Amino acid sequence: MRVYSKFIFKLNQSSVNQYFRTYNNQSRSYHLRSILYVIFLNTVFWNVFVLMPKLAMAGPPFLTDDPEPVEYQHWEVYIATQYMHDRDQDSATLPHLEINYGIMPNVQIHLIAPLVYVKPEGSGSQYGYGDTELGVKYRFIQETDHIPQVGIFPLIELPTGDSNEDLGNGKTQYFLPIWLQKSWGAWTTYGGGGYWINPGEGNKDWWQFGWLIQRDINKALTLGTELYYKTASSSNSNDTTGYTVGAVINITENHHMLLSIGQDISGPNYLSVYIGYQLKFGPQKKE
């Protein structure tokens, strides 16, 4: 549940522009564009803050993760919401809490505790505590000029959510991935994948892969985009390919905003949005 904003305007820009070109009257075109813009902003706000995705969360605000653990004796704390709209339901974390701690050099422990909202198509909504995610990230190869850093990040999804209310899976799930990362100046690229053990009636074990590239635009802003692929996780689903674009805004050295937006190229998801706040803290380095 990588419970885990990458810019919708481009999704609709071409169709909206084509629509307005059919009008010769510039004032009427501007008026209609303003109305659509207001409707769009209200729709996104309502969906993100009033509507949990059944997906694994990863390196916020992306699905793809990296091998780099939190620094020894340091903390990362996230308060975030993740929204999904697909053909079967609207779902969101409202909110979820993610905590990462560098328990040893090159090793972090990980927790995600979500409150979940689910509204299946054609039925009522449910809200409550979802499945709890625990994990350990271990980097066993350090990055050099010619070698990427490499790490593993096994996760356990504990069935703490009520599966009868669609707030959880009902069975313990396991994810066994390996991740790689390499940086050149302002550019960083990372990715990899792993295998989900997904028990339960009608469920299937499945593979997840992803790769991301990002660039530090300046000290305050990092932009990135990812492409991911997932095999079918149930007997009545299909393989999925999708993309995400996102941004990390560095308010200060310790305070950050994380935003992303994306969708499936082939698959059930029409829109996914992540909005989060990250706090980093730990002992100061001795000079």
Contacts in CASP RR format, 6 or more apart in sequence:
PFRMAT RR
TARGET T0000
AUTHOR 0000-0000-0000
METHOD contacts of the structure
MODEL  1
MRVYSKFIFKLNQSSVNQYFRTYNNQSRSYHLRSILYVIFLNTVFWNVFV
LMPKLAMAGPPFLTDDPEPVEYQHWEVYIATQYMHDRDQDSATLPHLEIN
YGIMPNVQIHLIAPLVYVKPEGSGSQYGYGDTELGVKYRFIQETDHIPQV
GIFPLIELPTGDSNEDLGNGKTQYFLPIWLQKSWGAWTTYGGGGYWINPG
EGNKDWWQFGWLIQRDINKALTLGTELYYKTASSSNSNDTTGYTVGAVIN
ITENHHMLLSIGQDISGPNYLSVYIGYQLKFGPQKKE
1 52 0 8 1.000
1 53 0 8 1.000
1 54 0 8 1.000
1 55 0 8 1.000
1 56 0 8 1.000
1 57 0 8 1.000
1 112 0 8 1.000
1 114 0 8 1.000
1 130 0 8 1.000
1 131 0 8 1.000
1 133 0 8 1.000
1 157 0 8 1.000
2 55 0 8 1.000
2 56 0 8 1.000
2 57 0 8 1.000
2 58 0 8 1.000
2 59 0 8 1.000
2 63 0 8 1.000
2 65 0 8 1.000
2 112 0 8 1.000
2 133 0 8 1.000
2 155 0 8 1.000
3 52 0 8 1.000
3 53 0 8 1.000
3 56 0 8 1.000
3 57 0 8 1.000
3 82 0 8 1.000
3 93 0 8 1.000
3 96 0 8 1.000
3 98 0 8 1.000
3 112 0 8 1.000
3 114 0 8 1.000
3 133 0 8 1.000
4 56 0 8 1.000
4 57 0 8 1.000
4 58 0 8 1.000
4 59 0 8 1.000
4 60 0 8 1.000
4 62 0 8 1.000
4 63 0 8 1.000
4 65 0 8 1.000
4 82 0 8 1.000
4 98 0 8 1.000
4 112 0 8 1.000
5 61 0 8 1.000
5 246 0 8 1.000
5 247 0 8 1.000
5 259 0 8 1.000
5 260 0 8 1.000
5 261 0 8 1.000
5 273 0 8 1.000
5 274 0 8 1.000
5 275 0 8 1.000
6 61 0 8 1.000
6 224 0 8 1.000
6 225 0 8 1.000
6 244 0 8 1.000
6 245 0 8 1.000
6 246 0 8 1.000
6 247 0 8 1.000
6 259 0 8 1.000
6 260 0 8 1.000
6 261 0 8 1.000
6 262 0 8 1.000
6 273 0 8 1.000
6 274 0 8 1.000
7 245 0 8 1.000
7 246 0 8 1.000
7 261 0 8 1.000
8 40 0 8 1.000
8 44 0 8 1.000
8 261 0 8 1.000
8 262 0 8 1.000
8 271 0 8 1.000
11 263 0 8 1.000
12 40 0 8 1.000
16 33 0 8 1.000
16 36 0 8 1.000
20 29 0 8 1.000
20 32 0 8 1.000
20 33 0 8 1.000
23 29 0 8 1.000
23 32 0 8 1.000
44 273 0 8 1.000
47 83 0 8 1.000
47 85 0 8 1.000
47 90 0 8 1.000
47 92 0 8 1.000
47 271 0 8 1.000
47 273 0 8 1.000
48 81 0 8 1.000
48 83 0 8 1.000
48 92 0 8 1.000
48 273 0 8 1.000
48 275 0 8 1.000
49 81 0 8 1.000
49 94 0 8 1.000
50 94 0 8 1.000
50 117 0 8 1.000
51 83 0 8 1.000
51 85 0 8 1.000
51 90 0 8 1.000
51 91 0 8 1.000
51 92 0 8 1.000
51 117 0 8 1.000
51 119 0 8 1.000
52 82 0 8 1.000
52 91 0 8 1.000
52 92 0 8 1.000
52 93 0 8 1.000
52 94 0 8 1.000
52 96 0 8 1.000
52 114 0 8 1.000
52 115 0 8 1.000
52 116 0 8 1.000
52 117 0 8 1.000
52 118 0 8 1.000
52 130 0 8 1.000
52 167 0 8 1.000
53 82 0 8 1.000
53 83 0 8 1.000
53 84 0 8 1.000
53 91 0 8 1.000
53 92 0 8 1.000
53 93 0 8 1.000
53 272 0 8 1.000
54 84 0 8 1.000
54 91 0 8 1.000
54 168 0 8 1.000
54 169 0 8 1.000
55 63 0 8 1.000
55 84 0 8 1.000
55 272 0 8 1.000
56 63 0 8 1.000
56 155 0 8 1.000
56 157 0 8 1.000
56 175 0 8 1.000
56 196 0 8 1.000
56 208 0 8 1.000
57 63 0 8 1.000
57 82 0 8 1.000
57 96 0 8 1.000
57 98 0 8 1.000
57 112 0 8 1.000
57 133 0 8 1.000
58 64 0 8 1.000
58 65 0 8 1.000
59 65 0 8 1.000
59 66 0 8 1.000
60 78 0 8 1.000
60 80 0 8 1.000
60 98 0 8 1.000
60 258 0 8 1.000
60 274 0 8 1.000
60 276 0 8 1.000
60 278 0 8 1.000
61 80 0 8 1.000
61 244 0 8 1.000
61 246 0 8 1.000
61 247 0 8 1.000
61 248 0 8 1.000
61 258 0 8 1.000
61 259 0 8 1.000
61 260 0 8 1.000
61 274 0 8 1.000
61 275 0 8 1.000
61 276 0 8 1.000
62 212 0 8 1.000
62 224 0 8 1.000
62 226 0 8 1.000
62 244 0 8 1.000
62 246 0 8 1.000
62 260 0 8 1.000
63 210 0 8 1.000
63 226 0 8 1.000
63 228 0 8 1.000
63 244 0 8 1.000
64 190 0 8 1.000
64 191 0 8 1.000
64 192 0 8 1.000
64 210 0 8 1.000
64 211 0 8 1.000
64 212 0 8 1.000
64 226 0 8 1.000
64 228 0 8 1.000
65 153 0 8 1.000
65 177 0 8 1.000
65 179 0 8 1.000
65 190 0 8 1.000
65 191 0 8 1.000
66 179 0 8 1.000
66 181 0 8 1.000
66 190 0 8 1.000
66 191 0 8 1.000
67 137 0 8 1.000
67 139 0 8 1.000
67 149 0 8 1.000
67 150 0 8 1.000
67 151 0 8 1.000
67 152 0 8 1.000
67 153 0 8 1.000
67 178 0 8 1.000
67 179 0 8 1.000
67 180 0 8 1.000
67 181 0 8 1.000
67 190 0 8 1.000
68 139 0 8 1.000
68 149 0 8 1.000
68 181 0 8 1.000
69 100 0 8 1.000
69 102 0 8 1.000
69 106 0 8 1.000
69 107 0 8 1.000
69 108 0 8 1.000
69 137 0 8 1.000
69 138 0 8 1.000
69 139 0 8 1.000
70 76 0 8 1.000
70 100 0 8 1.000
70 101 0 8 1.000
70 102 0 8 1.000
70 108 0 8 1.000
71 102 0 8 1.000
71 282 0 8 1.000
72 102 0 8 1.000
72 103 0 8 1.000
72 104 0 8 1.000
72 105 0 8 1.000
73 102 0 8 1.000
73 282 0 8 1.000
73 283 0 8 1.000
74 101 0 8 1.000
74 102 0 8 1.000
74 280 0 8 1.000
74 281 0 8 1.000
74 282 0 8 1.000
74 283 0 8 1.000
75 99 0 8 1.000
75 100 0 8 1.000
75 101 0 8 1.000
75 102 0 8 1.000
75 279 0 8 1.000
75 280 0 8 1.000
75 281 0 8 1.000
75 282 0 8 1.000
76 98 0 8 1.000
76 99 0 8 1.000
76 100 0 8 1.000
76 101 0 8 1.000
76 278 0 8 1.000
76 279 0 8 1.000
76 280 0 8 1.000
77 97 0 8 1.000
77 98 0 8 1.000
77 99 0 8 1.000
77 100 0 8 1.000
77 278 0 8 1.000
77 279 0 8 1.000
77 280 0 8 1.000
78 96 0 8 1.000
78 97 0 8 1.000
78 98 0 8 1.000
78 99 0 8 1.000
78 258 0 8 1.000
78 276 0 8 1.000
78 277 0 8 1.000
78 278 0 8 1.000
78 279 0 8 1.000
79 95 0 8 1.000
79 96 0 8 1.000
79 97 0 8 1.000
79 276 0 8 1.000
79 277 0 8 1.000
80 93 0 8 1.000
80 95 0 8 1.000
80 96 0 8 1.000
80 98 0 8 1.000
80 258 0 8 1.000
80 274 0 8 1.000
80 275 0 8 1.000
80 276 0 8 1.000
80 277 0 8 1.000
81 92 0 8 1.000
81 93 0 8 1.000
81 94 0 8 1.000
81 95 0 8 1.000
81 96 0 8 1.000
81 274 0 8 1.000
81 275 0 8 1.000
81 276 0 8 1.000
82 92 0 8 1.000
82 93 0 8 1.000
82 96 0 8 1.000
82 272 0 8 1.000
82 273 0 8 1.000
82 274 0 8 1.000
83 90 0 8 1.000
83 91 0 8 1.000
83 92 0 8 1.000
83 271 0 8 1.000
83 272 0 8 1.000
83 273 0 8 1.000
83 274 0 8 1.000
84 90 0 8 1.000
84 91 0 8 1.000
84 92 0 8 1.000
84 269 0 8 1.000
84 271 0 8 1.000
84 272 0 8 1.000
85 269 0 8 1.000
85 270 0 8 1.000
85 271 0 8 1.000
85 272 0 8 1.000
86 268 0 8 1.000
86 269 0 8 1.000
86 270 0 8 1.000
87 121 0 8 1.000
87 268 0 8 1.000
87 270 0 8 1.000
88 120 0 8 1.000
88 121 0 8 1.000
88 268 0 8 1.000
89 118 0 8 1.000
89 119 0 8 1.000
89 120 0 8 1.000
89 121 0 8 1.000
89 166 0 8 1.000
90 118 0 8 1.000
90 119 0 8 1.000
91 116 0 8 1.000
91 117 0 8 1.000
91 118 0 8 1.000
91 119 0 8 1.000
92 116 0 8 1.000
92 117 0 8 1.000
93 114 0 8 1.000
93 115 0 8 1.000
93 116 0 8 1.000
93 117 0 8 1.000
94 115 0 8 1.000
94 116 0 8 1.000
94 117 0 8 1.000
94 127 0 8 1.000
95 114 0 8 1.000
95 115 0 8 1.000
96 112 0 8 1.000
96 113 0 8 1.000
96 114 0 8 1.000
96 115 0 8 1.000
97 111 0 8 1.000
97 112 0 8 1.000
97 113 0 8 1.000
97 114 0 8 1.000
98 110 0 8 1.000
98 111 0 8 1.000
98 112 0 8 1.000
99 110 0 8 1.000
99 111 0 8 1.000
99 112 0 8 1.000
100 108 0 8 1.000
100 109 0 8 1.000
100 110 0 8 1.000
100 111 0 8 1.000
100 137 0 8 1.000
101 108 0 8 1.000
101 109 0 8 1.000
102 108 0 8 1.000
102 109 0 8 1.000
103 109 0 8 1.000
106 138 0 8 1.000
106 139 0 8 1.000
106 140 0 8 1.000
107 136 0 8 1.000
107 137 0 8 1.000
107 138 0 8 1.000
107 139 0 8 1.000
108 136 0 8 1.000
108 137 0 8 1.000
109 134 0 8 1.000
109 135 0 8 1.000
109 136 0 8 1.000
110 133 0 8 1.000
110 134 0 8 1.000
110 135 0 8 1.000
110 136 0 8 1.000
110 137 0 8 1.000
110 153 0 8 1.000
110 155 0 8 1.000
111 132 0 8 1.000
111 133 0 8 1.000
111 134 0 8 1.000
111 135 0 8 1.000
112 132 0 8 1.000
112 133 0 8 1.000
113 129 0 8 1.000
113 132 0 8 1.000
114 129 0 8 1.000
114 130 0 8 1.000
114 131 0 8 1.000
114 132 0 8 1.000
115 127 0 8 1.000
115 128 0 8 1.000
115 129 0 8 1.000
115 130 0 8 1.000
116 126 0 8 1.000
116 127 0 8 1.000
116 128 0 8 1.000
116 129 0 8 1.000
116 130 0 8 1.000
116 161 0 8 1.000
116 167 0 8 1.000
116 168 0 8 1.000
117 125 0 8 1.000
117 126 0 8 1.000
117 127 0 8 1.000
117 128 0 8 1.000
118 125 0 8 1.000
118 126 0 8 1.000
118 127 0 8 1.000
118 165 0 8 1.000
118 166 0 8 1.000
118 167 0 8 1.000
119 125 0 8 1.000
119 126 0 8 1.000
120 166 0 8 1.000
126 162 0 8 1.000
126 165 0 8 1.000
126 166 0 8 1.000
126 167 0 8 1.000
128 161 0 8 1.000
128 162 0 8 1.000
128 165 0 8 1.000
128 167 0 8 1.000
129 160 0 8 1.000
129 161 0 8 1.000
129 167 0 8 1.000
130 160 0 8 1.000
130 161 0 8 1.000
130 162 0 8 1.000
130 167 0 8 1.000
130 168 0 8 1.000
131 157 0 8 1.000
131 158 0 8 1.000
131 159 0 8 1.000
131 160 0 8 1.000
131 161 0 8 1.000
131 167 0 8 1.000
131 168 0 8 1.000
131 169 0 8 1.000
131 170 0 8 1.000
131 173 0 8 1.000
132 157 0 8 1.000
132 158 0 8 1.000
132 160 0 8 1.000
133 155 0 8 1.000
133 156 0 8 1.000
133 157 0 8 1.000
133 158 0 8 1.000
134 155 0 8 1.000
134 156 0 8 1.000
134 158 0 8 1.000
135 153 0 8 1.000
135 154 0 8 1.000
135 155 0 8 1.000
135 156 0 8 1.000
136 153 0 8 1.000
136 154 0 8 1.000
137 151 0 8 1.000
137 152 0 8 1.000
137 153 0 8 1.000
138 151 0 8 1.000
138 152 0 8 1.000
138 153 0 8 1.000
139 149 0 8 1.000
139 150 0 8 1.000
139 151 0 8 1.000
140 150 0 8 1.000
140 151 0 8 1.000
140 152 0 8 1.000
141 147 0 8 1.000
141 148 0 8 1.000
141 149 0 8 1.000
141 150 0 8 1.000
141 151 0 8 1.000
142 149 0 8 1.000
143 149 0 8 1.000
143 181 0 8 1.000
143 182 0 8 1.000
143 183 0 8 1.000
148 180 0 8 1.000
148 181 0 8 1.000
148 182 0 8 1.000
149 180 0 8 1.000
149 181 0 8 1.000
149 182 0 8 1.000
150 178 0 8 1.000
150 179 0 8 1.000
150 180 0 8 1.000
151 178 0 8 1.000
151 179 0 8 1.000
151 180 0 8 1.000
152 176 0 8 1.000
152 177 0 8 1.000
152 178 0 8 1.000
152 179 0 8 1.000
153 177 0 8 1.000
153 179 0 8 1.000
154 174 0 8 1.000
154 175 0 8 1.000
154 176 0 8 1.000
154 177 0 8 1.000
155 174 0 8 1.000
155 175 0 8 1.000
155 177 0 8 1.000
156 172 0 8 1.000
156 173 0 8 1.000
156 174 0 8 1.000
156 175 0 8 1.000
157 169 0 8 1.000
157 172 0 8 1.000
157 173 0 8 1.000
157 174 0 8 1.000
157 175 0 8 1.000
158 172 0 8 1.000
159 168 0 8 1.000
159 169 0 8 1.000
159 170 0 8 1.000
159 171 0 8 1.000
159 172 0 8 1.000
160 168 0 8 1.000
161 167 0 8 1.000
161 168 0 8 1.000
161 170 0 8 1.000
162 168 0 8 1.000
163 169 0 8 1.000
163 170 0 8 1.000
169 198 0 8 1.000
169 200 0 8 1.000
169 203 0 8 1.000
170 200 0 8 1.000
171 198 0 8 1.000
171 199 0 8 1.000
171 200 0 8 1.000
171 203 0 8 1.000
172 199 0 8 1.000
173 196 0 8 1.000
173 197 0 8 1.000
173 198 0 8 1.000
173 199 0 8 1.000
174 196 0 8 1.000
174 197 0 8 1.000
175 194 0 8 1.000
175 195 0 8 1.000
175 196 0 8 1.000
175 197 0 8 1.000
175 208 0 8 1.000
176 194 0 8 1.000
176 195 0 8 1.000
176 197 0 8 1.000
177 192 0 8 1.000
177 193 0 8 1.000
177 194 0 8 1.000
177 195 0 8 1.000
177 208 0 8 1.000
178 192 0 8 1.000
178 193 0 8 1.000
178 194 0 8 1.000
179 190 0 8 1.000
179 191 0 8 1.000
179 192 0 8 1.000
179 193 0 8 1.000
180 190 0 8 1.000
180 191 0 8 1.000
180 192 0 8 1.000
181 188 0 8 1.000
181 189 0 8 1.000
181 190 0 8 1.000
181 191 0 8 1.000
182 188 0 8 1.000
182 189 0 8 1.000
182 190 0 8 1.000
183 189 0 8 1.000
186 215 0 8 1.000
186 216 0 8 1.000
186 217 0 8 1.000
187 213 0 8 1.000
187 214 0 8 1.000
187 215 0 8 1.000
188 213 0 8 1.000
188 214 0 8 1.000
188 215 0 8 1.000
188 216 0 8 1.000
189 211 0 8 1.000
189 212 0 8 1.000
189 213 0 8 1.000
189 214 0 8 1.000
190 211 0 8 1.000
190 212 0 8 1.000
191 210 0 8 1.000
191 211 0 8 1.000
191 212 0 8 1.000
192 209 0 8 1.000
192 210 0 8 1.000
192 211 0 8 1.000
193 207 0 8 1.000
193 208 0 8 1.000
193 209 0 8 1.000
193 210 0 8 1.000
194 207 0 8 1.000
194 208 0 8 1.000
194 209 0 8 1.000
195 205 0 8 1.000
195 206 0 8 1.000
195 207 0 8 1.000
195 208 0 8 1.000
196 205 0 8 1.000
196 206 0 8 1.000
196 207 0 8 1.000
196 208 0 8 1.000
196 233 0 8 1.000
197 205 0 8 1.000
198 204 0 8 1.000
198 205 0 8 1.000
198 206 0 8 1.000
198 233 0 8 1.000
202 234 0 8 1.000
202 235 0 8 1.000
202 236 0 8 1.000
203 233 0 8 1.000
203 234 0 8 1.000
203 235 0 8 1.000
204 231 0 8 1.000
204 232 0 8 1.000
204 233 0 8 1.000
204 234 0 8 1.000
204 235 0 8 1.000
206 230 0 8 1.000
206 231 0 8 1.000
206 232 0 8 1.000
206 233 0 8 1.000
207 230 0 8 1.000
207 231 0 8 1.000
208 228 0 8 1.000
208 229 0 8 1.000
208 230 0 8 1.000
208 231 0 8 1.000
209 228 0 8 1.000
209 229 0 8 1.000
209 230 0 8 1.000
210 226 0 8 1.000
210 227 0 8 1.000
210 228 0 8 1.000
210 229 0 8 1.000
211 226 0 8 1.000
211 227 0 8 1.000
211 228 0 8 1.000
212 224 0 8 1.000
212 225 0 8 1.000
212 226 0 8 1.000
212 227 0 8 1.000
213 224 0 8 1.000
213 225 0 8 1.000
213 226 0 8 1.000
214 222 0 8 1.000
214 223 0 8 1.000
214 224 0 8 1.000
214 225 0 8 1.000
215 222 0 8 1.000
215 223 0 8 1.000
215 224 0 8 1.000
216 222 0 8 1.000
217 223 0 8 1.000
219 250 0 8 1.000
220 249 0 8 1.000
220 250 0 8 1.000
220 251 0 8 1.000
221 247 0 8 1.000
221 248 0 8 1.000
221 249 0 8 1.000
221 250 0 8 1.000
222 247 0 8 1.000
222 248 0 8 1.000
222 250 0 8 1.000
223 245 0 8 1.000
223 246 0 8 1.000
223 247 0 8 1.000
224 245 0 8 1.000
224 246 0 8 1.000
224 247 0 8 1.000
225 243 0 8 1.000
225 244 0 8 1.000
225 245 0 8 1.000
225 246 0 8 1.000
226 243 0 8 1.000
226 244 0 8 1.000
227 241 0 8 1.000
227 242 0 8 1.000
227 243 0 8 1.000
228 240 0 8 1.000
228 241 0 8 1.000
228 242 0 8 1.000
228 243 0 8 1.000
228 244 0 8 1.000
229 239 0 8 1.000
229 240 0 8 1.000
229 241 0 8 1.000
229 242 0 8 1.000
230 239 0 8 1.000
230 240 0 8 1.000
231 239 0 8 1.000
232 238 0 8 1.000
232 239 0 8 1.000
237 268 0 8 1.000
238 266 0 8 1.000
238 267 0 8 1.000
239 266 0 8 1.000
240 264 0 8 1.000
240 266 0 8 1.000
240 267 0 8 1.000
240 268 0 8 1.000
240 269 0 8 1.000
241 264 0 8 1.000
241 265 0 8 1.000
241 266 0 8 1.000
241 267 0 8 1.000
242 262 0 8 1.000
242 263 0 8 1.000
242 264 0 8 1.000
242 265 0 8 1.000
242 266 0 8 1.000
242 267 0 8 1.000
242 269 0 8 1.000
243 262 0 8 1.000
243 263 0 8 1.000
243 265 0 8 1.000
244 260 0 8 1.000
244 261 0 8 1.000
244 262 0 8 1.000
244 272 0 8 1.000
245 260 0 8 1.000
245 261 0 8 1.000
245 262 0 8 1.000
246 259 0 8 1.000
246 260 0 8 1.000
246 261 0 8 1.000
247 258 0 8 1.000
247 259 0 8 1.000
247 260 0 8 1.000
248 256 0 8 1.000
248 257 0 8 1.000
248 258 0 8 1.000
248 259 0 8 1.000
249 256 0 8 1.000
249 257 0 8 1.000
249 258 0 8 1.000
249 259 0 8 1.000
250 256 0 8 1.000
251 257 0 8 1.000
253 280 0 8 1.000
254 279 0 8 1.000
254 280 0 8 1.000
254 281 0 8 1.000
255 277 0 8 1.000
255 278 0 8 1.000
255 279 0 8 1.000
255 280 0 8 1.000
256 277 0 8 1.000
256 278 0 8 1.000
256 279 0 8 1.000
256 280 0 8 1.000
257 275 0 8 1.000
257 276 0 8 1.000
257 277 0 8 1.000
257 278 0 8 1.000
258 274 0 8 1.000
258 275 0 8 1.000
258 276 0 8 1.000
258 277 0 8 1.000
258 278 0 8 1.000
259 274 0 8 1.000
259 275 0 8 1.000
259 276 0 8 1.000
260 272 0 8 1.000
260 273 0 8 1.000
260 274 0 8 1.000
261 271 0 8 1.000
261 272 0 8 1.000
261 273 0 8 1.000
261 274 0 8 1.000
262 271 0 8 1.000
262 272 0 8 1.000
262 273 0 8 1.000
263 269 0 8 1.000
263 270 0 8 1.000
263 271 0 8 1.000
263 272 0 8 1.000
264 270 0 8 1.000
END
